[in-house]
Amino acid sequence: MTNLIATESPAAIDDCWNHIGVVGDQSCPKLPANVHCRNCDVYAGAAQRNLQRPVDEHYQRDWASHFRQIDAGGEVRDSSALVFRIGREWLALPTRVFDSVAPLAKPHVLPHRGGRGLAGIVNIGGKLYPCMSLASLLGIDEQGAPPAKGRHAFARLLLMRWEEQAYALPVADLHGIVRYASSTVQAPAATINKGLSRFLSGVITEGDMRIGCLDTALIGFQLARLLR
């Protein structure tokens, strides 16, 4: 996510999203209302100008050279995931299962349908979504998480879709989309709590972060089971 609008040269635009937005220190005053830079009029305006700009004779040559460059690690980043935090745990699910990100909303409790995992329903943009607590499902303590260092943390709802059913998943913080090489996925550590470890398919590293990759099929099955 280091370059959300990748087709225009950095010198040609004021890429505030990389400095004070979701990729930067998240100090932008518009961020709480917009949730993500992609929802901001500044970002939309930059995208429109980028699409409307004339393509000169150097365009193809410059970008062909850019995309020919080999990653410093020599590994192909063939997978992507959306990384989020619940309690102290940084977790990830494949980008393809998410529809969008929404501001946090208080769920309305369903009569006689309480219990582990199903928190109620939420209204997002005029549509109702079952609000599912991954913290309860995974056995994660949401209290006592360390404060974010050097940036603001915003709780959000992730709108996930699995087998035609949509779900709203509350998370304490959102890191964003991470691309990684599937060959670098490691086995979960033996010290991870039993409730969480059985839902993990592996662990990836992003900077100094250790991120647990959730088993998508197992999470989808468990969410569907809670609605029955």
RODO-2510 file (C-alpha; in nm, 4 decimals, decimal comma):
residues 228
     n   res          X          Y          Z
     1     m     0,0000     0,0000     0,0000
     2     t     0,2971     0,2285    -0,0215
     3     n     0,1707     0,3747    -0,3461
     4     l    -0,2070     0,3705    -0,3728
     5     i    -0,2079     0,5485    -0,7076
     6     a     0,0743     0,3714    -0,8845
     7     t     0,0457     0,4984    -1,2403
     8     e     0,1619     0,8530    -1,1842
     9     s     0,5160     0,9465    -1,0920
    10     p     0,5627     1,0539    -0,7267
    11     a     0,6873     1,3964    -0,8263
    12     a     0,3659     1,4691    -1,0181
    13     i     0,1228     1,4454    -0,7271
    14     d     0,0919     1,5420    -0,3629
    15     d     0,0599     1,1904    -0,2234
    16     c    -0,0637     1,2903     0,1213
    17     w    -0,1999     0,9373     0,1778
    18     n     0,1606     0,8143     0,1964
    19     h     0,2541     1,0738     0,4605
    20     i    -0,0432     1,1626     0,6804
    21     g    -0,2925     0,9027     0,5562
    22     v    -0,3317     0,5274     0,6037
    23     v     0,0229     0,4530     0,4858
    24     g     0,1775     0,7410     0,6812
    25     d     0,1347     0,8501     1,0415
    26     q    -0,2485     0,8713     1,0099
    27     s    -0,2538     1,2288     1,1412
    28     c    -0,4812     1,3556     0,8615
    29     p    -0,7877     1,5289     1,0147
    30     k    -1,0079     1,3800     0,7392
    31     l    -0,9165     1,0208     0,8191
    32     p    -1,1617     0,9505     1,1065
    33     a    -1,4588     1,0521     0,8908
    34     n    -1,3380     0,8828     0,5716
    35     v    -1,1967     0,5680     0,7398
    36     h    -0,9618     0,5108     0,4434
    37     c    -0,7861     0,7442     0,2008
    38     r    -0,9679     0,5769    -0,0888
    39     n    -1,2886     0,7419     0,0399
    40     c    -1,1385     1,0935     0,0453
    41     d    -1,2048     1,3601    -0,2181
    42     v    -0,8338     1,4491    -0,2260
    43     y    -0,7420     1,0948    -0,3239
    44     a    -1,0296     1,0777    -0,5741
    45     g    -0,9177     1,4052    -0,7307
    46     a    -0,5608     1,2787    -0,7678
    47     a    -0,6898     0,9606    -0,9308
    48     q    -0,9046     1,1586    -1,1757
    49     r    -0,6168     1,3876    -1,2719
    50     n    -0,3953     1,0854    -1,3173
    51     l    -0,6400     0,9182    -1,5560
    52     q    -0,6909     1,2382    -1,7547
    53     r    -0,3249     1,3324    -1,7944
    54     p    -0,1663     1,3011    -2,1401
    55     v     0,0716     1,0100    -2,1947
    56     d     0,4012     1,1263    -2,3437
    57     e     0,6628     0,9237    -2,5301
    58     h     0,8572     0,8452    -2,2133
    59     y     0,5637     0,6894    -2,0291
    60     q     0,5900     0,3310    -2,1552
    61     r     0,9680     0,3276    -2,1297
    62     d     0,9765     0,4589    -1,7724
    63     w     0,7106     0,2241    -1,6379
    64     a     0,8422    -0,0761    -1,8296
    65     s     1,1743    -0,0122    -1,6572
    66     h     0,9991     0,0218    -1,3211
    67     f     0,8130    -0,3090    -1,3471
    68     r     1,1210    -0,4949    -1,4715
    69     q     1,2972    -0,4309    -1,1431
    70     i     1,3461    -0,7416    -0,9303
    71     d     1,2388    -0,7295    -0,5676
    72     a     1,5340    -0,6807    -0,3346
    73     g     1,4568    -1,0098    -0,1626
    74     g     1,4377    -1,1952    -0,4916
    75     e     1,0968    -1,3400    -0,4026
    76     v     0,7720    -1,2991    -0,5921
    77     r     0,5020    -1,1484    -0,3712
    78     d     0,2208    -1,3586    -0,5093
    79     s    -0,0297    -1,3182    -0,2239
    80     s    -0,2026    -1,0298    -0,0498
    81     a    -0,3939    -1,0016     0,2750
    82     l    -0,5742    -0,7381     0,4779
    83     v    -0,4013    -0,7031     0,8144
    84     f    -0,5948    -0,6001     1,1256
    85     r    -0,5615    -0,6141     1,5023
    86     i    -0,7848    -0,7727     1,7645
    87     g    -0,6639    -0,7207     2,1204
    88     r    -0,2873    -0,7707     2,1018
    89     e    -0,2999    -0,9994     1,7985
    90     w    -0,2221    -0,8878     1,4440
    91     l    -0,4163    -1,1121     1,2066
    92     a    -0,4835    -1,1352     0,8340
    93     l    -0,7338    -1,2719     0,5844
    94     p    -0,6985    -1,2733     0,2034
    95     t    -0,7842    -0,9424     0,0395
    96     r    -1,0303    -1,1113    -0,1963
    97     v    -1,2809    -1,1946     0,0807
    98     f    -1,3391    -0,8296     0,1780
    99     d    -1,5932    -0,5958     0,0186
   100     s    -1,5049    -0,2765     0,2057
   101     v    -1,4142    -0,1100     0,5352
   102     a    -1,6693     0,0876     0,7369
   103     p    -1,6698     0,3001     1,0535
   104     l    -1,7392     0,1142     1,3754
   105     a    -2,1103     0,0871     1,4568
   106     k    -2,2866    -0,0491     1,7643
   107     p    -2,4688    -0,3733     1,6813
   108     h    -2,8369    -0,4235     1,7633
   109     v    -2,8757    -0,7384     1,9696
   110     l    -3,1014    -1,0076     1,8214
   111     p    -3,3593    -1,1589     2,0598
   112     h    -3,2697    -1,5141     2,1644
   113     r    -2,9656    -1,5139     1,9358
   114     g    -2,6917    -1,4056     2,1720
   115     g    -2,3913    -1,6145     2,2549
   116     r    -2,0396    -1,6696     2,1390
   117     g    -1,9510    -1,4889     1,8175
   118     l    -2,2815    -1,3329     1,7065
   119     a    -2,2942    -0,9800     1,8472
   120     g    -2,6102    -0,8686     1,6613
   121     i    -2,6768    -0,6816     1,3380
   122     v    -2,5411    -0,3488     1,2096
   123     n    -2,6721    -0,1070     0,9488
   124     i    -2,4024    -0,0061     0,7003
   125     g    -2,5108     0,2170     0,4139
   126     g    -2,8711     0,1025     0,4449
   127     k    -2,7843    -0,2680     0,4439
   128     l    -2,8005    -0,5018     0,7408
   129     y    -2,5034    -0,7213     0,8236
   130     p    -2,4618    -0,9834     1,0945
   131     c    -2,1951    -0,8488     1,3299
   132     m    -1,9573    -1,1295     1,4240
   133     s    -1,7021    -1,1112     1,7059
   134     l    -1,3768    -1,2694     1,5926
   135     a    -1,2412    -1,2008     1,9409
   136     s    -1,5001    -1,4366     2,0911
   137     l    -1,4603    -1,6936     1,8161
   138     l    -1,0801    -1,6995     1,8446
   139     g    -1,0614    -1,6676     2,2225
   140     i    -0,8722    -1,3361     2,2166
   141     d    -0,8786    -1,0968     2,5123
   142     e    -0,9690    -0,7538     2,3723
   143     q    -0,8559    -0,5715     2,6865
   144     g    -0,5073    -0,4492     2,7692
   145     a    -0,3794    -0,4054     2,4152
   146     p    -0,0682    -0,1836     2,3989
   147     p    -0,1213     0,1691     2,2603
   148     a    -0,0172     0,2261     1,9022
   149     k     0,3249     0,3869     1,8664
   150     g     0,3729     0,6821     1,6341
   151     r     0,0236     0,6716     1,4825
   152     h    -0,3456     0,6851     1,5603
   153     a    -0,5503     0,3670     1,5924
   154     f    -0,9106     0,3538     1,4711
   155     a    -1,1560     0,0729     1,5410
   156     r    -1,3430    -0,0298     1,2262
   157     l    -1,5807    -0,2796     1,0738
   158     l    -1,4475    -0,5065     0,8007
   159     l    -1,7188    -0,6181     0,5599
   160     m    -1,6284    -0,9732     0,4630
   161     r    -1,8047    -1,2033     0,2162
   162     w    -1,7854    -1,5811     0,2209
   163     e    -1,9980    -1,8066    -0,0012
   164     e    -2,2442    -1,5260    -0,0829
   165     q    -2,2976    -1,4339     0,2837
   166     a    -2,1707    -1,0975     0,4084
   167     y    -2,0442    -1,0358     0,7625
   168     a    -1,9332    -0,7290     0,9594
   169     l    -1,6220    -0,7956     1,1673
   170     p    -1,5232    -0,5396     1,4356
   171     v    -1,1465    -0,4853     1,4666
   172     a    -0,9455    -0,2633     1,7009
   173     d    -0,7075    -0,1357     1,4344
   174     l    -0,6360    -0,1732     1,0636
   175     h    -0,2847    -0,1930     0,9215
   176     g    -0,3903    -0,2290     0,5585
   177     i    -0,3108    -0,4539     0,2637
   178     v     0,0167    -0,6454     0,2765
   179     r     0,1696    -0,8294    -0,0183
   180     y     0,3911    -1,1268     0,0620
   181     a     0,5492    -1,4341    -0,0931
   182     s     0,3513    -1,7474    -0,0130
   183     s     0,6820    -1,9344     0,0108
   184     t     0,7777    -1,7275     0,3176
   185     v     0,4739    -1,8258     0,5293
   186     q     0,5928    -1,9890     0,8504
   187     a     0,4259    -2,2346     1,0861
   188     p     0,2519    -2,0810     1,3907
   189     a     0,4589    -2,0757     1,7089
   190     a     0,3831    -2,3388     1,9702
   191     t     0,3350    -2,0613     2,2294
   192     i     0,0195    -1,9233     2,0613
   193     n    -0,2927    -1,9923     2,2671
   194     k    -0,4851    -2,3047     2,1680
   195     g    -0,8057    -2,1155     2,0870
   196     l    -0,6320    -1,9060     1,8242
   197     s    -0,3732    -2,1516     1,6931
   198     r    -0,6275    -2,3928     1,5464
   199     f    -0,7601    -2,1137     1,3242
   200     l    -0,4174    -2,0191     1,1857
   201     s    -0,2761    -2,1473     0,8570
   202     g     0,0594    -1,9748     0,9086
   203     v     0,2468    -1,6605     1,0088
   204     i     0,3941    -1,3841     0,7914
   205     t     0,6335    -1,1015     0,8772
   206     e     0,5889    -0,7360     0,7830
   207     g     0,8639    -0,5159     0,9235
   208     d     0,8704    -0,5906     1,2968
   209     m     0,5153    -0,7309     1,2909
   210     r     0,4349    -1,1009     1,3236
   211     i     0,0972    -1,1557     1,1593
   212     g    -0,1190    -1,4642     1,1999
   213     c    -0,2829    -1,5742     0,8739
   214     l    -0,6291    -1,7061     0,9498
   215     d    -0,7558    -2,0191     0,7750
   216     t    -1,0151    -1,8633     0,5434
   217     a    -1,2280    -2,1743     0,4902
   218     l    -1,2375    -2,2538     0,8624
   219     i    -1,3281    -1,8955     0,9563
   220     g    -1,5995    -1,8898     0,6892
   221     f    -1,7428    -2,2210     0,8103
   222     q    -1,7501    -2,1057     1,1726
   223     l    -1,9167    -1,7743     1,0856
   224     a    -2,1840    -1,9539     0,8836
   225     r    -2,2396    -2,1985     1,1699
   226     l    -2,3073    -1,9138     1,4117
   227     l    -2,5957    -1,7907     1,1933
   228     r    -2,7790    -2,1222     1,1890
***
